[in-house]
Amino acid sequence: MATDILAEITGMLVEIVGDEYLLAEEVTMKTTFNEDLALESIEFVALAELLHHRYGAQVDLMGFLAEKDMDAILAMSVGELVTHIGRITHTSLARAAAGGSPASAG
């Protein structure tokens, strides 16, 4: 599952940053958003939108980042995001299998 999520995030990053940059540097779980990819804040916003379209509102990148201090955000790896998405989607799938619906909450 993590390799699927990593591949999807890599595809999103290619779409945001551009092929030529990511072709020179393969994205791995250890790739950092700041140092390795040099993602700008506007690119994080674009990534958040793509994640929202792909995984739904429960994968809230901005909310995930809000839980971190500046040093943790600057050091964040692609693997941390993959793990976060895996946890969220696993919980959603488990809820759906148990008959619960996120839409019925509220």
C-alpha positions as CSV (number, residue, x, y, z in Angstrom):
1,M,0.0,0.0,0.0
2,A,2.8,2.4,0.9
3,T,4.5,1.9,-2.5
4,D,1.2,2.7,-4.2
5,I,0.8,5.9,-2.2
6,L,4.4,6.8,-2.8
7,A,3.9,6.4,-6.6
8,E,0.8,8.5,-6.5
9,I,2.5,11.3,-4.5
10,T,5.5,11.1,-6.9
11,G,3.1,11.6,-9.8
12,M,1.5,14.6,-8.1
13,L,4.9,16.1,-7.5
14,V,5.9,15.6,-11.1
15,E,2.7,17.4,-12.1
16,I,3.5,20.3,-9.7
17,V,7.2,20.7,-10.0
18,G,7.8,19.4,-13.5
19,D,9.3,16.2,-15.0
20,E,12.8,17.3,-15.6
21,Y,13.5,18.2,-12.0
22,L,12.1,14.9,-10.6
23,L,13.7,12.8,-13.3
24,A,17.1,14.0,-12.0
25,E,16.3,13.0,-8.5
26,E,14.1,10.0,-7.8
27,V,11.6,10.5,-5.1
28,T,11.9,8.0,-2.2
29,M,10.4,7.7,1.3
30,K,13.5,9.6,2.6
31,T,13.2,12.5,0.1
32,T,12.5,15.7,1.9
33,F,10.1,18.3,0.7
34,N,12.3,21.3,1.6
35,E,15.9,20.3,1.1
36,D,15.6,17.7,-1.7
37,L,12.6,19.0,-3.6
38,A,12.8,22.7,-2.6
39,L,9.0,22.9,-2.6
40,E,7.6,26.4,-2.3
41,S,4.6,27.2,-0.2
42,I,2.4,27.6,-3.3
43,E,3.5,24.1,-4.4
44,F,2.4,22.7,-1.0
45,V,-1.0,24.3,-1.6
46,A,-1.1,22.6,-5.0
47,L,-0.1,19.3,-3.5
48,A,-2.8,19.7,-0.8
49,E,-5.4,20.2,-3.6
50,L,-4.3,17.2,-5.5
51,L,-4.3,15.1,-2.3
52,H,-7.8,16.3,-1.5
53,H,-9.1,15.4,-5.0
54,R,-7.5,11.9,-4.8
55,Y,-8.1,10.9,-1.2
56,G,-10.9,13.2,0.0
57,A,-11.2,15.7,2.8
58,Q,-9.9,13.4,5.5
59,V,-6.4,13.7,4.0
60,D,-5.9,17.3,5.1
61,L,-2.2,18.3,4.3
62,M,-2.6,21.8,5.8
63,G,-4.0,20.3,9.0
64,F,-1.2,17.7,9.1
65,L,1.4,20.5,8.7
66,A,-0.3,22.6,11.3
67,E,0.4,19.9,13.9
68,K,4.2,20.4,13.3
69,D,6.6,23.1,14.3
70,M,8.7,24.9,11.7
71,D,11.7,22.6,12.0
72,A,9.6,19.5,11.6
73,I,7.9,21.0,8.5
74,L,11.3,21.9,7.0
75,A,12.6,18.4,7.7
76,M,9.5,16.5,6.6
77,S,10.0,13.6,4.3
78,V,7.8,12.2,1.6
79,G,7.7,9.0,3.7
80,E,6.0,10.9,6.6
81,L,3.2,12.0,4.2
82,V,2.9,8.5,2.8
83,T,2.6,7.1,6.3
84,H,0.0,9.8,7.2
85,I,-2.1,9.0,4.1
86,G,-1.8,5.3,4.7
87,R,-3.1,5.7,8.3
88,I,-6.0,7.9,7.2
89,T,-7.1,5.8,4.3
90,H,-6.7,2.5,6.3
91,T,-9.0,4.0,9.0
92,S,-11.5,5.1,6.4
93,L,-11.5,1.6,4.8
94,A,-11.9,0.0,8.2
95,R,-14.9,2.3,8.9
96,A,-16.5,1.6,5.6
97,A,-16.0,-2.2,6.1
98,A,-17.7,-1.9,9.5
99,G,-20.7,-0.2,7.9
100,G,-19.9,3.3,9.1
101,S,-20.1,6.2,6.7
102,P,-18.1,9.4,7.1
103,A,-20.9,11.3,5.4
104,S,-23.4,10.2,8.1
105,A,-21.3,11.8,10.8
106,G,-22.4,15.2,11.9
